[in-house]
Amino acid sequence: MHLHHIIPREVDPKSKATIPLCPTHHALIFVEESKHGQHSIKTSESLIIRQIFDATSGKCILYEDMNGTEIYHLV
């Protein structure tokens, strides 16, 4: 598991809040505000985190893919 900073360090170096993601999903995260680093790379497979919800067993992440499809994932 990787820890993804909810606000990536390249956007806010003081960011502390993280969520666990598998390496595959972590590599696909695209952050529109990021100007450099891993999360600034936009591909056809990229995912954008739209919301993070508390769930009974952890967190639920709402992603949007590049086609506008919403994907829910429990972590």
PQR file with spaces between the fields and no chain letter, atoms N, CA, C, O and H, PARSE charges and radii, in Angstrom:
ATOM       1  N    MET     1       0.832   -1.186    0.000 -0.4000 1.5000
ATOM       2  CA   MET     1       0.000    0.000    0.000 -0.0000 2.0000
ATOM       3  C    MET     1       0.878    1.250    0.000  0.5500 1.7000
ATOM       4  O    MET     1       1.948    1.285    0.607 -0.5500 1.4000
ATOM       5  N    HIS     2       0.391    2.270   -0.698 -0.4000 1.5000
ATOM       6  CA   HIS     2       1.010    3.592   -0.697 -0.0000 2.0000
ATOM       7  C    HIS     2       0.121    4.525    0.111  0.5500 1.7000
ATOM       8  O    HIS     2      -1.080    4.288    0.239 -0.5500 1.4000
ATOM       9  H    HIS     2      -0.479    2.241   -1.192  0.4000 1.0000
ATOM      10  N    LEU     3       0.698    5.564    0.646 -0.4000 1.5000
ATOM      11  CA   LEU     3      -0.084    6.613    1.289 -0.0000 2.0000
ATOM      12  C    LEU     3      -0.130    7.804    0.341  0.5500 1.7000
ATOM      13  O    LEU     3       0.904    8.376   -0.005 -0.5500 1.4000
ATOM      14  H    LEU     3       1.674    5.756    0.541  0.4000 1.0000
ATOM      15  N    HIS     4      -1.327    8.168   -0.070 -0.4000 1.5000
ATOM      16  CA   HIS     4      -1.521    9.313   -0.968 -0.0000 2.0000
ATOM      17  C    HIS     4      -1.923   10.513   -0.135  0.5500 1.7000
ATOM      18  O    HIS     4      -2.884   10.450    0.632 -0.5500 1.4000
ATOM      19  H    HIS     4      -2.167    7.704    0.211  0.4000 1.0000
ATOM      20  N    HIS     5      -1.192   11.605   -0.282 -0.4000 1.5000
ATOM      21  CA   HIS     5      -1.573   12.845    0.401 -0.0000 2.0000
ATOM      22  C    HIS     5      -2.822   13.374   -0.293  0.5500 1.7000
ATOM      23  O    HIS     5      -2.820   13.577   -1.507 -0.5500 1.4000
ATOM      24  H    HIS     5      -0.411   11.656   -0.905  0.4000 1.0000
ATOM      25  N    ILE     6      -3.883   13.595    0.468 -0.4000 1.5000
ATOM      26  CA   ILE     6      -5.138   14.060   -0.111 -0.0000 2.0000
ATOM      27  C    ILE     6      -4.905   15.346   -0.901  0.5500 1.7000
ATOM      28  O    ILE     6      -5.431   15.502   -2.004 -0.5500 1.4000
ATOM      29  H    ILE     6      -3.884   13.430    1.454  0.4000 1.0000
ATOM      30  N    ILE     7      -4.137   16.247   -0.356 -0.4000 1.5000
ATOM      31  CA   ILE     7      -3.621   17.378   -1.128 -0.0000 2.0000
ATOM      32  C    ILE     7      -2.149   17.050   -1.359  0.5500 1.7000
ATOM      33  O    ILE     7      -1.351   17.131   -0.425 -0.5500 1.4000
ATOM      34  H    ILE     7      -3.710   16.121    0.540  0.4000 1.0000
ATOM      35  N    PRO     8      -1.769   16.676   -2.597 -0.5600 1.5000
ATOM      36  CA   PRO     8      -0.403   16.219   -2.853  0.2800 2.0000
ATOM      37  C    PRO     8       0.662   17.227   -2.432  0.5500 1.7000
ATOM      38  O    PRO     8       0.437   18.437   -2.454 -0.5500 1.4000
ATOM      39  N    ARG     9       1.804   16.714   -2.057 -0.4000 1.5000
ATOM      40  CA   ARG     9       2.908   17.558   -1.591 -0.0000 2.0000
ATOM      41  C    ARG     9       3.339   18.563   -2.641  0.5500 1.7000
ATOM      42  O    ARG     9       3.795   19.652   -2.291 -0.5500 1.4000
ATOM      43  H    ARG     9       1.987   15.731   -2.040  0.4000 1.0000
ATOM      44  N    GLU    10       3.209   18.228   -3.928 -0.4000 1.5000
ATOM      45  CA   GLU    10       3.610   19.187   -4.959 -0.0000 2.0000
ATOM      46  C    GLU    10       2.662   20.391   -5.006  0.5500 1.7000
ATOM      47  O    GLU    10       3.020   21.431   -5.559 -0.5500 1.4000
ATOM      48  H    GLU    10       2.839   17.343   -4.212  0.4000 1.0000
ATOM      49  N    VAL    11       1.457   20.265   -4.433 -0.4000 1.5000
ATOM      50  CA   VAL    11       0.516   21.379   -4.335 -0.0000 2.0000
ATOM      51  C    VAL    11       0.688   22.091   -2.995  0.5500 1.7000
ATOM      52  O    VAL    11       0.683   23.321   -2.939 -0.5500 1.4000
ATOM      53  H    VAL    11       1.166   19.420   -3.984  0.4000 1.0000
ATOM      54  N    ASP    12       0.840   21.316   -1.911 -0.4000 1.5000
ATOM      55  CA   ASP    12       1.038   21.880   -0.566 -0.0000 2.0000
ATOM      56  C    ASP    12       2.043   21.011    0.185  0.5500 1.7000
ATOM      57  O    ASP    12       1.684   19.950    0.696 -0.5500 1.4000
ATOM      58  H    ASP    12       0.844   20.317   -1.956  0.4000 1.0000
ATOM      59  N    PRO    13       3.291   21.449    0.254 -0.5600 1.5000
ATOM      60  CA   PRO    13       4.335   20.645    0.912  0.2800 2.0000
ATOM      61  C    PRO    13       4.045   20.325    2.379  0.5500 1.7000
ATOM      62  O    PRO    13       4.631   19.389    2.923 -0.5500 1.4000
ATOM      63  N    LYS    14       3.163   21.072    3.028 -0.4000 1.5000
ATOM      64  CA   LYS    14       2.845   20.843    4.436 -0.0000 2.0000
ATOM      65  C    LYS    14       1.669   19.891    4.621  0.5500 1.7000
ATOM      66  O    LYS    14       1.255   19.628    5.750 -0.5500 1.4000
ATOM      67  H    LYS    14       2.687   21.832    2.586  0.4000 1.0000
ATOM      68  N    SER    15       1.129   19.375    3.523 -0.4000 1.5000
ATOM      69  CA   SER    15      -0.023   18.476    3.578 -0.0000 2.0000
ATOM      70  C    SER    15       0.289   17.250    4.429  0.5500 1.7000
ATOM      71  O    SER    15       1.341   16.630    4.274 -0.5500 1.4000
ATOM      72  H    SER    15       1.465   19.589    2.605  0.4000 1.0000
ATOM      73  N    LYS    16      -0.622   16.906    5.322 -0.4000 1.5000
ATOM      74  CA   LYS    16      -0.404   15.776    6.231 -0.0000 2.0000
ATOM      75  C    LYS    16      -1.433   14.661    6.049  0.5500 1.7000
ATOM      76  O    LYS    16      -1.095   13.492    6.231 -0.5500 1.4000
ATOM      77  H    LYS    16      -1.477   17.409    5.449  0.4000 1.0000
ATOM      78  N    ALA    17      -2.685   14.989    5.694 -0.4000 1.5000
ATOM      79  CA   ALA    17      -3.755   13.988    5.607 -0.0000 2.0000
ATOM      80  C    ALA    17      -3.504   13.028    4.439  0.5500 1.7000
ATOM      81  O    ALA    17      -3.263   13.455    3.310 -0.5500 1.4000
ATOM      82  H    ALA    17      -2.959   15.939    5.546  0.4000 1.0000
ATOM      83  N    THR    18      -3.565   11.732    4.729 -0.4000 1.5000
ATOM      84  CA   THR    18      -3.305   10.720    3.711 -0.0000 2.0000
ATOM      85  C    THR    18      -4.423    9.676    3.678  0.5500 1.7000
ATOM      86  O    THR    18      -5.186    9.523    4.632 -0.5500 1.4000
ATOM      87  H    THR    18      -3.760   11.385    5.646  0.4000 1.0000
ATOM      88  N    ILE    19      -4.494    8.970    2.558 -0.4000 1.5000
ATOM      89  CA   ILE    19      -5.372    7.806    2.418 -0.0000 2.0000
ATOM      90  C    ILE    19      -4.544    6.681    1.819  0.5500 1.7000
ATOM      91  O    ILE    19      -3.658    6.940    1.005 -0.5500 1.4000
ATOM      92  H    ILE    19      -3.874    9.095    1.783  0.4000 1.0000
ATOM      93  N    PRO    20      -4.813    5.439    2.202 -0.5600 1.5000
ATOM      94  CA   PRO    20      -4.057    4.320    1.625  0.2800 2.0000
ATOM      95  C    PRO    20      -4.588    3.974    0.234  0.5500 1.7000
ATOM      96  O    PRO    20      -5.798    3.881    0.027 -0.5500 1.4000
ATOM      97  N    LEU    21      -3.683    3.787   -0.703 -0.4000 1.5000
ATOM      98  CA   LEU    21      -4.033    3.366   -2.058 -0.0000 2.0000
ATOM      99  C    LEU    21      -3.057    2.292   -2.515  0.5500 1.7000
ATOM     100  O    LEU    21      -1.889    2.296   -2.127 -0.5500 1.4000
ATOM     101  H    LEU    21      -2.700    3.862   -0.535  0.4000 1.0000
ATOM     102  N    CYS    22      -3.539    1.381   -3.336 -0.4000 1.5000
ATOM     103  CA   CYS    22      -2.622    0.410   -3.931 -0.0000 2.0000
ATOM     104  C    CYS    22      -1.711    1.173   -4.898  0.5500 1.7000
ATOM     105  O    CYS    22      -2.091    2.243   -5.374 -0.5500 1.4000
ATOM     106  H    CYS    22      -4.488    1.378   -3.651  0.4000 1.0000
ATOM     107  N    PRO    23      -0.524    0.651   -5.196 -0.5600 1.5000
ATOM     108  CA   PRO    23       0.406    1.353   -6.090  0.2800 2.0000
ATOM     109  C    PRO    23      -0.196    1.665   -7.461  0.5500 1.7000
ATOM     110  O    PRO    23       0.106    2.708   -8.041 -0.5500 1.4000
ATOM     111  N    THR    24      -1.042    0.778   -7.986 -0.4000 1.5000
ATOM     112  CA   THR    24      -1.646    0.997   -9.308 -0.0000 2.0000
ATOM     113  C    THR    24      -2.553    2.218   -9.292  0.5500 1.7000
ATOM     114  O    THR    24      -2.426    3.095  -10.147 -0.5500 1.4000
ATOM     115  H    THR    24      -1.288   -0.069   -7.515  0.4000 1.0000
ATOM     116  N    HIS    25      -3.478    2.284   -8.319 -0.4000 1.5000
ATOM     117  CA   HIS    25      -4.377    3.429   -8.250 -0.0000 2.0000
ATOM     118  C    HIS    25      -3.613    4.714   -7.925  0.5500 1.7000
ATOM     119  O    HIS    25      -3.932    5.775   -8.462 -0.5500 1.4000
ATOM     120  H    HIS    25      -3.581    1.572   -7.625  0.4000 1.0000
ATOM     121  N    HIS    26      -2.620    4.628   -7.063 -0.4000 1.5000
ATOM     122  CA   HIS    26      -1.853    5.815   -6.705 -0.0000 2.0000
ATOM     123  C    HIS    26      -1.170    6.409   -7.940  0.5500 1.7000
ATOM     124  O    HIS    26      -1.133    7.629   -8.106 -0.5500 1.4000
ATOM     125  H    HIS    26      -2.361    3.766   -6.627  0.4000 1.0000
ATOM     126  N    ALA    27      -0.637    5.554   -8.795 -0.4000 1.5000
ATOM     127  CA   ALA    27       0.052    6.031  -10.000 -0.0000 2.0000
ATOM     128  C    ALA    27      -0.901    6.688  -10.995  0.5500 1.7000
ATOM     129  O    ALA    27      -0.460    7.473  -11.835 -0.5500 1.4000
ATOM     130  H    ALA    27      -0.667    4.563   -8.660  0.4000 1.0000
ATOM     131  N    LEU    28      -2.189    6.386  -10.921 -0.4000 1.5000
ATOM     132  CA   LEU    28      -3.168    6.922  -11.870 -0.0000 2.0000
ATOM     133  C    LEU    28      -3.784    8.249  -11.429  0.5500 1.7000
ATOM     134  O    LEU    28      -4.482    8.888  -12.216 -0.5500 1.4000
ATOM     135  H    LEU    28      -2.547    5.748  -10.239  0.4000 1.0000
ATOM     136  N    ILE    29      -3.544    8.675  -10.194 -0.4000 1.5000
ATOM     137  CA   ILE    29      -4.186    9.886   -9.680 -0.0000 2.0000
ATOM     138  C    ILE    29      -3.659   11.117  -10.410  0.5500 1.7000
ATOM     139  O    ILE    29      -2.452   11.354  -10.472 -0.5500 1.4000
ATOM     140  H    ILE    29      -2.978    8.156   -9.554  0.4000 1.0000
ATOM     141  N    PHE    30      -4.589   11.895  -10.959 -0.4000 1.5000
ATOM     142  CA   PHE    30      -4.277   13.165  -11.607 -0.0000 2.0000
ATOM     143  C    PHE    30      -4.892   14.272  -10.754  0.5500 1.7000
ATOM     144  O    PHE    30      -6.070   14.208  -10.403 -0.5500 1.4000
ATOM     145  H    PHE    30      -5.569   11.703  -10.909  0.4000 1.0000
ATOM     146  N    VAL    31      -4.098   15.280  -10.423 -0.4000 1.5000
ATOM     147  CA   VAL    31      -4.562   16.410   -9.622 -0.0000 2.0000
ATOM     148  C    VAL    31      -4.452   17.652  -10.494  0.5500 1.7000
ATOM     149  O    VAL    31      -3.356   18.071  -10.869 -0.5500 1.4000
ATOM     150  H    VAL    31      -3.141   15.332  -10.708  0.4000 1.0000
ATOM     151  N    GLU    32      -5.598   18.231  -10.809 -0.4000 1.5000
ATOM     152  CA   GLU    32      -5.640   19.365  -11.738 -0.0000 2.0000
ATOM     153  C    GLU    32      -4.771   20.547  -11.294  0.5500 1.7000
ATOM     154  O    GLU    32      -4.221   21.262  -12.131 -0.5500 1.4000
ATOM     155  H    GLU    32      -6.488   17.891  -10.505  0.4000 1.0000
ATOM     156  N    GLU    33      -4.650   20.751   -9.981 -0.4000 1.5000
ATOM     157  CA   GLU    33      -3.888   21.890   -9.460 -0.0000 2.0000
ATOM     158  C    GLU    33      -2.376   21.659   -9.492  0.5500 1.7000
ATOM     159  O    GLU    33      -1.606   22.606   -9.332 -0.5500 1.4000
ATOM     160  H    GLU    33      -5.097   20.171   -9.301  0.4000 1.0000
ATOM     161  N    SER    34      -1.949   20.427   -9.693 -0.4000 1.5000
ATOM     162  CA   SER    34      -0.528   20.093   -9.650 -0.0000 2.0000
ATOM     163  C    SER    34       0.172   20.533  -10.936  0.5500 1.7000
ATOM     164  O    SER    34      -0.298   20.248  -12.038 -0.5500 1.4000
ATOM     165  H    SER    34      -2.575   19.658   -9.823  0.4000 1.0000
ATOM     166  N    LYS    35       1.274   21.215  -10.788 -0.4000 1.5000
ATOM     167  CA   LYS    35       2.027   21.713  -11.946 -0.0000 2.0000
ATOM     168  C    LYS    35       3.282   20.895  -12.239  0.5500 1.7000
ATOM     169  O    LYS    35       3.889   21.054  -13.298 -0.5500 1.4000
ATOM     170  H    LYS    35       1.656   21.447   -9.894  0.4000 1.0000
ATOM     171  N    HIS    36       3.681   20.014  -11.304 -0.4000 1.5000
ATOM     172  CA   HIS    36       4.846   19.160  -11.507 -0.0000 2.0000
ATOM     173  C    HIS    36       4.674   17.905  -10.656  0.5500 1.7000
ATOM     174  O    HIS    36       3.809   17.855   -9.782 -0.5500 1.4000
ATOM     175  H    HIS    36       3.189   19.885  -10.443  0.4000 1.0000
ATOM     176  N    GLY    37       5.479   16.917  -10.910 -0.4000 1.5000
ATOM     177  CA   GLY    37       5.413   15.682  -10.134 -0.0000 2.0000
ATOM     178  C    GLY    37       4.451   14.670  -10.720  0.5500 1.7000
ATOM     179  O    GLY    37       3.781   14.927  -11.720 -0.5500 1.4000
ATOM     180  H    GLY    37       6.182   16.958  -11.620  0.4000 1.0000
ATOM     181  N    GLN    38       4.396   13.523  -10.083 -0.4000 1.5000
ATOM     182  CA   GLN    38       3.624   12.374  -10.555 -0.0000 2.0000
ATOM     183  C    GLN    38       2.157   12.705  -10.826  0.5500 1.7000
ATOM     184  O    GLN    38       1.593   12.234  -11.813 -0.5500 1.4000
ATOM     185  H    GLN    38       4.940   13.314   -9.271  0.4000 1.0000
ATOM     186  N    HIS    39       1.544   13.496   -9.978 -0.4000 1.5000
ATOM     187  CA   HIS    39       0.108   13.737  -10.085 -0.0000 2.0000
ATOM     188  C    HIS    39      -0.252   14.842  -11.074  0.5500 1.7000
ATOM     189  O    HIS    39      -1.421   15.210  -11.187 -0.5500 1.4000
ATOM     190  H    HIS    39       2.002   13.879   -9.176  0.4000 1.0000
ATOM     191  N    SER    40       0.742   15.380  -11.794 -0.4000 1.5000
ATOM     192  CA   SER    40       0.479   16.371  -12.835 -0.0000 2.0000
ATOM     193  C    SER    40       0.366   15.714  -14.215  0.5500 1.7000
ATOM     194  O    SER    40       0.057   16.386  -15.198 -0.5500 1.4000
ATOM     195  H    SER    40       1.692   15.081  -11.702  0.4000 1.0000
ATOM     196  N    ILE    41       0.613   14.420  -14.286 -0.4000 1.5000
ATOM     197  CA   ILE    41       0.615   13.704  -15.571 -0.0000 2.0000
ATOM     198  C    ILE    41      -0.788   13.185  -15.866  0.5500 1.7000
ATOM     199  O    ILE    41      -1.332   12.369  -15.121 -0.5500 1.4000
ATOM     200  H    ILE    41       0.864   13.874  -13.487  0.4000 1.0000
ATOM     201  N    LYS    42      -1.368   13.672  -16.969 -0.4000 1.5000
ATOM     202  CA   LYS    42      -2.720   13.287  -17.357 -0.0000 2.0000
ATOM     203  C    LYS    42      -2.651   12.335  -18.540  0.5500 1.7000
ATOM     204  O    LYS    42      -2.076   12.658  -19.580 -0.5500 1.4000
ATOM     205  H    LYS    42      -0.926   14.335  -17.574  0.4000 1.0000
ATOM     206  N    THR    43      -3.247   11.152  -18.370 -0.4000 1.5000
ATOM     207  CA   THR    43      -3.320   10.174  -19.454 -0.0000 2.0000
ATOM     208  C    THR    43      -4.775    9.742  -19.614  0.5500 1.7000
ATOM     209  O    THR    43      -5.637   10.157  -18.840 -0.5500 1.4000
ATOM     210  H    THR    43      -3.714   10.889  -17.526  0.4000 1.0000
ATOM     211  N    SER    44      -5.045    8.917  -20.611 -0.4000 1.5000
ATOM     212  CA   SER    44      -6.413    8.423  -20.826 -0.0000 2.0000
ATOM     213  C    SER    44      -6.864    7.511  -19.685  0.5500 1.7000
ATOM     214  O    SER    44      -8.062    7.272  -19.533 -0.5500 1.4000
ATOM     215  H    SER    44      -4.344    8.580  -21.240  0.4000 1.0000
ATOM     216  N    GLU    45      -5.927    6.995  -18.878 -0.4000 1.5000
ATOM     217  CA   GLU    45      -6.252    6.112  -17.760 -0.0000 2.0000
ATOM     218  C    GLU    45      -6.275    6.828  -16.414  0.5500 1.7000
ATOM     219  O    GLU    45      -6.516    6.197  -15.385 -0.5500 1.4000
ATOM     220  H    GLU    45      -4.954    7.189  -19.002  0.4000 1.0000
ATOM     221  N    SER    46      -6.029    8.128  -16.408 -0.4000 1.5000
ATOM     222  CA   SER    46      -5.960    8.891  -15.160 -0.0000 2.0000
ATOM     223  C    SER    46      -7.284    8.883  -14.416  0.5500 1.7000
ATOM     224  O    SER    46      -8.354    8.744  -15.009 -0.5500 1.4000
ATOM     225  H    SER    46      -5.833    8.640  -17.244  0.4000 1.0000
ATOM     226  N    LEU    47      -7.182    9.034  -13.098 -0.4000 1.5000
ATOM     227  CA   LEU    47      -8.336    9.138  -12.207 -0.0000 2.0000
ATOM     228  C    LEU    47      -8.223   10.426  -11.411  0.5500 1.7000
ATOM     229  O    LEU    47      -7.132   10.808  -10.988 -0.5500 1.4000
ATOM     230  H    LEU    47      -6.312    9.147  -12.616  0.4000 1.0000
ATOM     231  N    ILE    48      -9.350   11.092  -11.208 -0.4000 1.5000
ATOM     232  CA   ILE    48      -9.401   12.294  -10.385 -0.0000 2.0000
ATOM     233  C    ILE    48     -10.226   11.960   -9.151  0.5500 1.7000
ATOM     234  O    ILE    48     -11.339   11.448   -9.265 -0.5500 1.4000
ATOM     235  H    ILE    48     -10.236   10.781  -11.552  0.4000 1.0000
ATOM     236  N    ILE    49      -9.683   12.248   -7.969 -0.4000 1.5000
ATOM     237  CA   ILE    49     -10.443   12.042   -6.735 -0.0000 2.0000
ATOM     238  C    ILE    49     -11.416   13.210   -6.596  0.5500 1.7000
ATOM     239  O    ILE    49     -11.007   14.368   -6.523 -0.5500 1.4000
ATOM     240  H    ILE    49      -8.779   12.665   -7.876  0.4000 1.0000
ATOM     241  N    ARG    50     -12.701   12.892   -6.560 -0.4000 1.5000
ATOM     242  CA   ARG    50     -13.735   13.923   -6.439 -0.0000 2.0000
ATOM     243  C    ARG    50     -14.211   14.103   -5.000  0.5500 1.7000
ATOM     244  O    ARG    50     -14.516   15.220   -4.582 -0.5500 1.4000
ATOM     245  H    ARG    50     -13.034   11.951   -6.619  0.4000 1.0000
ATOM     246  N    GLN    51     -14.277   12.999   -4.235 -0.4000 1.5000
ATOM     247  CA   GLN    51     -14.718   13.080   -2.839 -0.0000 2.0000
ATOM     248  C    GLN    51     -14.186   11.895   -2.069  0.5500 1.7000
ATOM     249  O    GLN    51     -13.917   10.836   -2.637 -0.5500 1.4000
ATOM     250  H    GLN    51     -14.029   12.092   -4.575  0.4000 1.0000
ATOM     251  N    ILE    52     -14.035   12.080   -0.771 -0.4000 1.5000
ATOM     252  CA   ILE    52     -13.650   11.001    0.133 -0.0000 2.0000
ATOM     253  C    ILE    52     -14.687   10.974    1.257  0.5500 1.7000
ATOM     254  O    ILE    52     -14.920   11.981    1.926 -0.5500 1.4000
ATOM     255  H    ILE    52     -14.253   12.940   -0.310  0.4000 1.0000
ATOM     256  N    PHE    53     -15.303    9.809    1.453 -0.4000 1.5000
ATOM     257  CA   PHE    53     -16.349    9.643    2.456 -0.0000 2.0000
ATOM     258  C    PHE    53     -15.860    8.713    3.557  0.5500 1.7000
ATOM     259  O    PHE    53     -15.040    7.830    3.306 -0.5500 1.4000
ATOM     260  H    PHE    53     -15.113    8.991    0.910  0.4000 1.0000
ATOM     261  N    ASP    54     -16.357    8.904    4.768 -0.4000 1.5000
ATOM     262  CA   ASP    54     -16.154    7.923    5.825 -0.0000 2.0000
ATOM     263  C    ASP    54     -17.099    6.752    5.574  0.5500 1.7000
ATOM     264  O    ASP    54     -18.273    6.953    5.264 -0.5500 1.4000
ATOM     265  H    ASP    54     -17.024    9.621    4.972  0.4000 1.0000
ATOM     266  N    ALA    55     -16.591    5.537    5.708 -0.4000 1.5000
ATOM     267  CA   ALA    55     -17.395    4.327    5.561 -0.0000 2.0000
ATOM     268  C    ALA    55     -17.248    3.504    6.836  0.5500 1.7000
ATOM     269  O    ALA    55     -16.352    3.762    7.639 -0.5500 1.4000
ATOM     270  H    ALA    55     -15.637    5.373    5.960  0.4000 1.0000
ATOM     271  N    THR    56     -18.114    2.523    7.026 -0.4000 1.5000
ATOM     272  CA   THR    56     -18.057    1.724    8.247 -0.0000 2.0000
ATOM     273  C    THR    56     -16.746    0.957    8.365  0.5500 1.7000
ATOM     274  O    THR    56     -16.306    0.654    9.474 -0.5500 1.4000
ATOM     275  H    THR    56     -18.842    2.313    6.373  0.4000 1.0000
ATOM     276  N    SER    57     -16.123    0.641    7.246 -0.4000 1.5000
ATOM     277  CA   SER    57     -14.886   -0.137    7.290 -0.0000 2.0000
ATOM     278  C    SER    57     -13.665    0.668    6.845  0.5500 1.7000
ATOM     279  O    SER    57     -12.636    0.079    6.517 -0.5500 1.4000
ATOM     280  H    SER    57     -16.480    0.887    6.345  0.4000 1.0000
ATOM     281  N    GLY    58     -13.753    1.983    6.827 -0.4000 1.5000
ATOM     282  CA   GLY    58     -12.613    2.802    6.414 -0.0000 2.0000
ATOM     283  C    GLY    58     -13.071    4.023    5.648  0.5500 1.7000
ATOM     284  O    GLY    58     -13.853    4.823    6.161 -0.5500 1.4000
ATOM     285  H    GLY    58     -14.589    2.462    7.093  0.4000 1.0000
ATOM     286  N    LYS    59     -12.594    4.172    4.431 -0.4000 1.5000
ATOM     287  CA   LYS    59     -12.933    5.310    3.582 -0.0000 2.0000
ATOM     288  C    LYS    59     -13.496    4.813    2.261  0.5500 1.7000
ATOM     289  O    LYS    59     -13.164    3.721    1.800 -0.5500 1.4000
ATOM     290  H    LYS    59     -11.959    3.522    4.014  0.4000 1.0000
ATOM     291  N    CYS    60     -14.349    5.625    1.663 -0.4000 1.5000
ATOM     292  CA   CYS    60     -14.859    5.373    0.320 -0.0000 2.0000
ATOM     293  C    CYS    60     -14.395    6.548   -0.535  0.5500 1.7000
ATOM     294  O    CYS    60     -14.613    7.705   -0.176 -0.5500 1.4000
ATOM     295  H    CYS    60     -14.619    6.512    2.038  0.4000 1.0000
ATOM     296  N    ILE    61     -13.765    6.256   -1.652 -0.4000 1.5000
ATOM     297  CA   ILE    61     -13.243    7.297   -2.542 -0.0000 2.0000
ATOM     298  C    ILE    61     -14.087    7.321   -3.809  0.5500 1.7000
ATOM     299  O    ILE    61     -14.325    6.286   -4.431 -0.5500 1.4000
ATOM     300  H    ILE    61     -13.588    5.316   -1.943  0.4000 1.0000
ATOM     301  N    LEU    62     -14.536    8.512   -4.182 -0.4000 1.5000
ATOM     302  CA   LEU    62     -15.230    8.708   -5.438 -0.0000 2.0000
ATOM     303  C    LEU    62     -14.218    9.239   -6.442  0.5500 1.7000
ATOM     304  O    LEU    62     -13.717   10.355   -6.307 -0.5500 1.4000
ATOM     305  H    LEU    62     -14.343    9.354   -3.677  0.4000 1.0000
ATOM     306  N    TYR    63     -13.925    8.427   -7.449 -0.4000 1.5000
ATOM     307  CA   TYR    63     -13.031    8.813   -8.535 -0.0000 2.0000
ATOM     308  C    TYR    63     -13.872    9.199   -9.744  0.5500 1.7000
ATOM     309  O    TYR    63     -15.033    8.805   -9.858 -0.5500 1.4000
ATOM     310  H    TYR    63     -14.332    7.521   -7.559  0.4000 1.0000
ATOM     311  N    GLU    64     -13.281    9.967  -10.635 -0.4000 1.5000
ATOM     312  CA   GLU    64     -13.850   10.198  -11.957 -0.0000 2.0000
ATOM     313  C    GLU    64     -12.764    9.880  -12.965  0.5500 1.7000
ATOM     314  O    GLU    64     -11.638   10.362  -12.847 -0.5500 1.4000
ATOM     315  H    GLU    64     -12.338   10.287  -10.543  0.4000 1.0000
ATOM     316  N    ASP    65     -13.107    9.052  -13.977 -0.4000 1.5000
ATOM     317  CA   ASP    65     -12.100    8.755  -15.000 -0.0000 2.0000
ATOM     318  C    ASP    65     -12.164    9.828  -16.088  0.5500 1.7000
ATOM     319  O    ASP    65     -12.973   10.752  -15.998 -0.5500 1.4000
ATOM     320  H    ASP    65     -14.022    8.660  -14.073  0.4000 1.0000
ATOM     321  N    MET    66     -11.329    9.715  -17.102 -0.4000 1.5000
ATOM     322  CA   MET    66     -11.235   10.750  -18.127 -0.0000 2.0000
ATOM     323  C    MET    66     -12.457   10.798  -19.040  0.5500 1.7000
ATOM     324  O    MET    66     -12.600   11.733  -19.829 -0.5500 1.4000
ATOM     325  H    MET    66     -10.672    8.965  -17.175  0.4000 1.0000
ATOM     326  N    ASN    67     -13.339    9.801  -18.944 -0.4000 1.5000
ATOM     327  CA   ASN    67     -14.592    9.803  -19.709 -0.0000 2.0000
ATOM     328  C    ASN    67     -15.744   10.380  -18.897  0.5500 1.7000
ATOM     329  O    ASN    67     -16.866   10.472  -19.395 -0.5500 1.4000
ATOM     330  H    ASN    67     -13.222    9.042  -18.304  0.4000 1.0000
ATOM     331  N    GLY    68     -15.477   10.774  -17.642 -0.4000 1.5000
ATOM     332  CA   GLY    68     -16.512   11.317  -16.781 -0.0000 2.0000
ATOM     333  C    GLY    68     -17.274   10.265  -15.991  0.5500 1.7000
ATOM     334  O    GLY    68     -18.250   10.589  -15.315 -0.5500 1.4000
ATOM     335  H    GLY    68     -14.565   10.699  -17.237  0.4000 1.0000
ATOM     336  N    THR    69     -16.840    8.999  -16.068 -0.4000 1.5000
ATOM     337  CA   THR    69     -17.489    7.919  -15.335 -0.0000 2.0000
ATOM     338  C    THR    69     -17.074    7.971  -13.872  0.5500 1.7000
ATOM     339  O    THR    69     -15.890    8.100  -13.560 -0.5500 1.4000
ATOM     340  H    THR    69     -16.047    8.736  -16.618  0.4000 1.0000
ATOM     341  N    GLU    70     -18.059    7.870  -12.968 -0.4000 1.5000
ATOM     342  CA   GLU    70     -17.766    7.852  -11.536 -0.0000 2.0000
ATOM     343  C    GLU    70     -17.490    6.435  -11.090  0.5500 1.7000
ATOM     344  O    GLU    70     -18.182    5.500  -11.493 -0.5500 1.4000
ATOM     345  H    GLU    70     -19.020    7.765  -13.221  0.4000 1.0000
ATOM     346  N    ILE    71     -16.469    6.276  -10.249 -0.4000 1.5000
ATOM     347  CA   ILE    71     -16.059    4.982   -9.720 -0.0000 2.0000
ATOM     348  C    ILE    71     -15.932    5.128   -8.211  0.5500 1.7000
ATOM     349  O    ILE    71     -15.259    6.040   -7.731 -0.5500 1.4000
ATOM     350  H    ILE    71     -15.907    7.035   -9.921  0.4000 1.0000
ATOM     351  N    TYR    72     -16.568    4.243   -7.463 -0.4000 1.5000
ATOM     352  CA   TYR    72     -16.458    4.236   -6.005 -0.0000 2.0000
ATOM     353  C    TYR    72     -15.516    3.108   -5.597  0.5500 1.7000
ATOM     354  O    TYR    72     -15.565    2.011   -6.152 -0.5500 1.4000
ATOM     355  H    TYR    72     -17.115    3.502   -7.853  0.4000 1.0000
ATOM     356  N    HIS    73     -14.658    3.394   -4.618 -0.4000 1.5000
ATOM     357  CA   HIS    73     -13.659    2.410   -4.177 -0.0000 2.0000
ATOM     358  C    HIS    73     -13.541    2.481   -2.659  0.5500 1.7000
ATOM     359  O    HIS    73     -13.357    3.562   -2.099 -0.5500 1.4000
ATOM     360  H    HIS    73     -14.618    4.285   -4.166  0.4000 1.0000
ATOM     361  N    LEU    74     -13.644    1.353   -2.002 -0.4000 1.5000
ATOM     362  CA   LEU    74     -13.473    1.294   -0.546 -0.0000 2.0000
ATOM     363  C    LEU    74     -12.024    1.000   -0.201  0.5500 1.7000
ATOM     364  O    LEU    74     -11.404    0.109   -0.782 -0.5500 1.4000
ATOM     365  H    LEU    74     -13.794    0.475   -2.456  0.4000 1.0000
ATOM     366  N    VAL    75     -11.494    1.755    0.747 -0.4000 1.5000
ATOM     367  CA   VAL    75     -10.116    1.527    1.227 -0.0000 2.0000
ATOM     368  C    VAL    75     -10.129    1.425    2.727  0.5500 1.7000
ATOM     369  O    VAL    75      -9.080    1.234    3.342 -0.5500 1.4000
ATOM     370  H    VAL    75     -11.998    2.478    1.218  0.4000 1.0000
